[in-house]
Amino acid sequence: MARLITKTGQRAEMVCDMSTERSGKLICDPSILILADLQGDLMLETDDGGRCHIRITSIGADHLTFAGRVIERV
């Protein structure tokens, strides 16, 4: 699981498939968040303490694809 944190501080729990440290897929219902919440730099926090600044690259019917810039371990 992972938490997507929007610019407004809204958090959404999602299943995260991080194929590499730089990209991956968030399995979710994209309609939970409005399109404006998915634009720009977002933060992704994973259960293992990883943090990644991400940008959504595409929106599918049941997932969001993202590209990450930085991963930090906290």
Contacts in CASP RR format, 6 or more apart in sequence:
PFRMAT RR
TARGET T0000
AUTHOR 0000-0000-0000
METHOD contacts of the structure
MODEL  1
MARLITKTGQRAEMVCDMSTERSGKLICDPSILILADLQGDLMLETDDGG
RCHIRITSIGADHLTFAGRVIERV
1 13 0 8 1.000
1 14 0 8 1.000
1 15 0 8 1.000
1 16 0 8 1.000
1 46 0 8 1.000
1 47 0 8 1.000
2 13 0 8 1.000
2 14 0 8 1.000
2 15 0 8 1.000
2 16 0 8 1.000
2 26 0 8 1.000
2 44 0 8 1.000
2 45 0 8 1.000
2 46 0 8 1.000
2 47 0 8 1.000
3 11 0 8 1.000
3 12 0 8 1.000
3 13 0 8 1.000
3 14 0 8 1.000
3 44 0 8 1.000
3 45 0 8 1.000
4 11 0 8 1.000
4 12 0 8 1.000
4 14 0 8 1.000
4 26 0 8 1.000
4 33 0 8 1.000
4 42 0 8 1.000
4 43 0 8 1.000
4 44 0 8 1.000
4 64 0 8 1.000
5 11 0 8 1.000
5 42 0 8 1.000
5 43 0 8 1.000
5 44 0 8 1.000
5 45 0 8 1.000
6 12 0 8 1.000
6 33 0 8 1.000
6 37 0 8 1.000
6 38 0 8 1.000
6 42 0 8 1.000
7 37 0 8 1.000
7 40 0 8 1.000
7 41 0 8 1.000
7 42 0 8 1.000
8 37 0 8 1.000
10 33 0 8 1.000
10 37 0 8 1.000
12 28 0 8 1.000
12 32 0 8 1.000
12 33 0 8 1.000
14 26 0 8 1.000
14 27 0 8 1.000
14 28 0 8 1.000
14 64 0 8 1.000
15 26 0 8 1.000
15 27 0 8 1.000
15 28 0 8 1.000
16 24 0 8 1.000
16 25 0 8 1.000
16 26 0 8 1.000
16 27 0 8 1.000
16 44 0 8 1.000
16 46 0 8 1.000
17 24 0 8 1.000
17 25 0 8 1.000
17 26 0 8 1.000
17 27 0 8 1.000
18 24 0 8 1.000
18 46 0 8 1.000
19 25 0 8 1.000
21 52 0 8 1.000
21 68 0 8 1.000
21 71 0 8 1.000
22 67 0 8 1.000
22 68 0 8 1.000
23 57 0 8 1.000
23 65 0 8 1.000
23 66 0 8 1.000
23 67 0 8 1.000
23 68 0 8 1.000
24 65 0 8 1.000
24 66 0 8 1.000
24 67 0 8 1.000
25 63 0 8 1.000
25 64 0 8 1.000
25 65 0 8 1.000
25 66 0 8 1.000
26 44 0 8 1.000
26 63 0 8 1.000
26 64 0 8 1.000
26 65 0 8 1.000
26 66 0 8 1.000
27 62 0 8 1.000
27 63 0 8 1.000
28 62 0 8 1.000
28 63 0 8 1.000
28 64 0 8 1.000
29 62 0 8 1.000
30 38 0 8 1.000
30 59 0 8 1.000
30 60 0 8 1.000
30 61 0 8 1.000
30 62 0 8 1.000
30 63 0 8 1.000
30 64 0 8 1.000
38 56 0 8 1.000
38 59 0 8 1.000
38 64 0 8 1.000
39 56 0 8 1.000
40 55 0 8 1.000
40 56 0 8 1.000
41 53 0 8 1.000
41 54 0 8 1.000
41 55 0 8 1.000
41 69 0 8 1.000
42 53 0 8 1.000
42 54 0 8 1.000
42 55 0 8 1.000
42 56 0 8 1.000
42 66 0 8 1.000
43 51 0 8 1.000
43 52 0 8 1.000
43 53 0 8 1.000
43 54 0 8 1.000
44 51 0 8 1.000
44 52 0 8 1.000
44 53 0 8 1.000
44 54 0 8 1.000
44 66 0 8 1.000
44 68 0 8 1.000
45 51 0 8 1.000
46 52 0 8 1.000
49 73 0 8 1.000
49 74 0 8 1.000
50 71 0 8 1.000
50 72 0 8 1.000
50 73 0 8 1.000
50 74 0 8 1.000
51 71 0 8 1.000
51 72 0 8 1.000
51 73 0 8 1.000
51 74 0 8 1.000
52 68 0 8 1.000
52 69 0 8 1.000
52 70 0 8 1.000
52 71 0 8 1.000
52 72 0 8 1.000
53 68 0 8 1.000
53 69 0 8 1.000
53 70 0 8 1.000
54 66 0 8 1.000
54 67 0 8 1.000
54 68 0 8 1.000
54 69 0 8 1.000
55 66 0 8 1.000
55 67 0 8 1.000
55 68 0 8 1.000
55 69 0 8 1.000
56 64 0 8 1.000
56 65 0 8 1.000
56 66 0 8 1.000
57 65 0 8 1.000
57 66 0 8 1.000
57 67 0 8 1.000
58 64 0 8 1.000
58 65 0 8 1.000
59 65 0 8 1.000
END
